[in-house]
Amino acid sequence: MEIEVIEDADIISITVNGSIEMENIRDFKKKLLEICQNTDKDAVIDLSKVNYIDSSGIAVLITLLKHQTKNGKSLNIKKISTQVFNVLKLSSLSDAFGC
């Protein structure tokens, strides 16, 4: 899994490439929490290149959403693969992330 971060004046964009699952969740969570904790900007995540996400990945996204909301910022998913969208929709979370 690879994570690319682009920061501009108002927003931080995070692009994830690969699977988000139990095997790599520790690194994923650490990196994303670090990114969000070190900025005062809204965050947008691009999951269009993620072909698989399990419940541990969904839990990290929820944690990030709570962190951003607590700090008066937003977390949205701007692009999403069909596989990830289906998981979020089945979990009733697609609206929470603006999908």
Stockholm file with secondary structure:
# STOCKHOLM 1.0

chainA/1-99         MEIEVIEDADIISITVNGSIEMENIRDFKKKLLEICQNTDKDAVIDLSKVNYIDSSGIAVLITLLKHQTKNGKSLNIKKISTQVFNVLKLSSLSDAFGC
#=GR chainA/1-99 SS CEEEEEECSSEEEEEEESCBSGGGHHHHHHHHHHHHHTCCSEEEEEEEECCCBCHHHHHHHHHHHHHHHHTTCCEEEEEECHHHHHHHHHTTCTTTTTC
#=GC SS_cons        CEEEEEECSSEEEEEEESCBSGGGHHHHHHHHHHHHHTCCSEEEEEEEECCCBCHHHHHHHHHHHHHHHHTTCCEEEEEECHHHHHHHHHTTCTTTTTC
//
